[in-house]
Amino acid sequence: MKKKKLAIVSLMSDGGCHVAFLDMHENILQLLQNVELVHSYMVLDVRRIPDSVDIVLVEGGVRTSHDVEVLKEARRKAKILVALGSCACFGGIPGLSNLFDLYSSLKYVYEKTPTVIKGVIPRENVPEVVGVSPIFRYVKVDFQIPGCPPESKEIMEIILSLAKGEKPTLPTKTVCDECPLGPPRKKPSKLRRIFEPPKPSTCLLEQGYFCMGPVTRAGCGAKCPRAGIPCDGCRGPASKILDQGAAMLNTLATIAYNTIKNFNLRTYSAYFYRYSFASSLIEDLIRKTKVKKK
Amino acid sequence: MLEKAASGLGVNLKVEYVNIREHCAWVCGSLKEATDKAKLMIAAAIEKAKSLGKEKVLKVKRKEAVLVIGGGPAGIQASLDLASQGFKVYLVESSPAIGGLASLLHRTFSINECNCAICVKSSKPLEVYENPNIELLTYCEISDVKRYPWGFKVKIIKKPKYINYDRCTNCGLCSEKCPQLVLNEWDRGLSKRKAIYIPLPYVTPPRYIIDPNHCLHFTENSCNICEEVCPYNAIDFSQKAKEVEVEVGAIIVATGSEEFNPSTIPKYGYGKYKDIITQLQLERLMDPLGPTGGRLVRVSDGKKPLKIVMIQCVGSRDPDTNPYCSKYCCTEAIKNAILIKTEYIPEAEITILYKDIRTYGRFEELYIQARDELGVKFIKGDVVEVYEDKSGSLLVKYVDSLGKTGTIPADLVVLSCALVPRENSKKLAEILNIELDEYGFFKELDEKVSNIETKVPGIFICGTCQGPKNISETLVQASAAATLAALYVISYLEKKLTPPILDEEFCAKCGLCVISCPYNALTLTEKGPSVDELLCQGCGTCASVCPNNAINIVNNTNELLLRQIKAIIDEAKALRKRVVIALCCEECGHTLMDALGFYHEKYMSEIIPITIPCLGIISITHILEALNYGADGVLLVGCPLERCHFELGAKTAKYKVELIRRVFEELGLFPEKVNIVNAPATMTKRFLEVTCKIPVKTSSR
């Protein structure tokens, strides 16, 4: 059997997903028996994406017009295009900058950040900066591997299954399914912050932490709650959830309104929308309204 | 009806209806608008009809047993009526004996000569005691009541009486030897009793009981005399409070009322001077089995009172205490005046100070008899003060209706006090989840047409716990309550089942639905939440709180609702019409939309109603998705916040709307597009106030 060609393309990202791919360690040898890695800026010196690739993993979301070009090229050359990691799937943490308009974000980054002295927004020979966006807004995506970073084991299984021509699946349930702390026995009564140490073996949501477990896709083995840290939702919304943050907000409004009495999006977005703001319904509404105004 | 007819023909027909007349035709401005709106409404209904499944109907037999709370005349009458129809009755009384306030009376008022109180204070209680269908639980308290489809599970705490009745023969030796003397509350403090006692000689059940608040064994841990003298070893100090649980189909509350404590109003001098007593104390003094053996004498010196003054409306018809009229006191005072004149002290001079005489109905004859035949003096006026002069005789100072001040010397002053709610009725109301009126009496469902029912189906009220009334009125109401309770327990509960259905593929067993269910109908099992179909009311709170949409209400799934919303918007786009999606709860919301139709109140035709079981089913995602898909606004219409038919639905929906509006405001979007109307079904005004502010440019462009 001929080995399938695999490429990893990087857009706006910190390369973490790429590292998660390499984090397979010796398992990578098993993977390479089935696929041939033809393009990866971390391990191969191949500048351009080869012309015909069976599987392209796209790491990172879209931030510049350059990203858009690369993404479209990858789509043209790929038989199967897979979004790797939460930036590619949902926009990821950079997506939060969509809460602010583009110019003020740029101004902040290039002029006002404490480490910058007399900074200016670069204008020459740089691609145009656009709103942060998950890749599905520009091209058709065949499969998503969420996570920040994604689980190495999951990446491998999915690539192998795609290479065999099968249709891989993701867990349909939420993190609570894998979490040993739950279920909650009563409604949370007051809000707790992360620096207050949690009680052992008690549901973190019940204790009043904003644990995103109930709205986040399972598959990570509930690593964070196991360590006493509330889930931050890195694996994005579970199968039937349209909007991760809104779902959490809705749940809390029903069971513990007093914990979110003072809710405002800019302060709480890091809890509710840390990874999925750029693909949320609210962000959609903002974009549509802006288009209308223009 | 259609469903029934079809099933009669053997066809399984599913019906979804659209109320074109009230929700569309009568409320639209023009024919074109109405036609367009009707099209949109039908589009949503078609979407729903596509996925309708048949609803299960459950029939539950109610428990054929009734709990009666309170052993006064009302409770006794209700218990006897129910028991004689063959129902099992649990009669719970908080004091050691039944009879209530009526057991303290010497005579009741009546226009014929048959006015002795034996029937209410002795023979009827005895009938209760002997009736095999009635389980008499005296000296007990209700601690918890849980509602079920078949009725109520009631926890009753049996307070210890410290006596083993299997052994006790009522010989009375213990009481004779008991060293502790306390004021007898059953004689209204006019006599003394022992710490081990029978309340009054004629009470039911005629049992000795130890009062642990006064018994030296309990207060000082020093005395064991009764235990030592009892020849039958019937004293048992080791008894503890016991909890029993009974299951009943209905509850009758007949806890009665209390005589107003006049010492809270200083001008009457009650408590300060011994010879000022209340009408109930007067009854005790006249009772042959009372503290004086039936001699009417002054409490202070045992002399015959020759000048008696009765003061009416003590603690009632008084803006400072209770504004209501206590109904019984005018006739009670006149009855006692007649009794004194005809049987006790014919030479006595009796004066009655009154505000208005309200001897309604045929009791007017008693008033005429007292005033014209027996020479009882009536003065219309207000008491200024009751005081003692230097010689130690009482004087009643008053201002009459003409503004003239006068004083009347009195040997005995009798206060006709109001009936006031019992102290513990507030606690009981909380346990039963029924309401109290502004004075603390139990509140009926409707004072005109259903003054025995309460807001909880299956709980009935009767007697003076609902408001002051006389004995015969009380008995009439008690019999009525018994009849209603009987009808209630023999009927079936027919319940349309709309339980949530679980999609195990998506359920993570996170348990959020379990803790959020207002009816505790869900329990978490290994396969996910399981539903108690009887407890579930189908409000959909679980469906809304489930983040992964794994639990859904039959025929009202989240996906269906989204499909309906999208169907409306698609159709509207085709008609080039703007839409505001109005999600109306089945209770107040739907009825409010109907009411708008009845009143022909025009509102913007862009509002397209979708009926859902309860606003609790709505989630923030629904609202965002509707706006995202192209709706020009989302309007939630539901019950008032405190009166949601499903406990929490209206409130949580309000919270969600507030959150979305706040987020939109923060982002500079359109908070004015998301609105909620929480109003009872008839408050169409509130609906119009809210909807007129929704910014929708006129459609049909």
Interface residues (C-beta under 8 A of the other chain):
Chain A: L99 T172 K173 T174 V175 C176 D177 G182 P183 P184 R185 K186 K187 C203 L205 G213 P214 V215 A218 A238 S239 K240 I241 L242 D243 A246 A247 M248 L249 N250 T251 A253 T254 I255 Y257 I260 F263 N264 L265 R266 L281 I282 D284 L285 I286 K288 T289
Chain B: E505 F506 C507 A508 K509 C510 G511 L512 V514 I515 S516 L524 T541 S544 V545 P547 N548 N549 A550 G616 S619 I620 T621 L624 E625 L627 N628 L648 T652 Y655 K656 L659 R662 V663 E666 L667 L669 F670
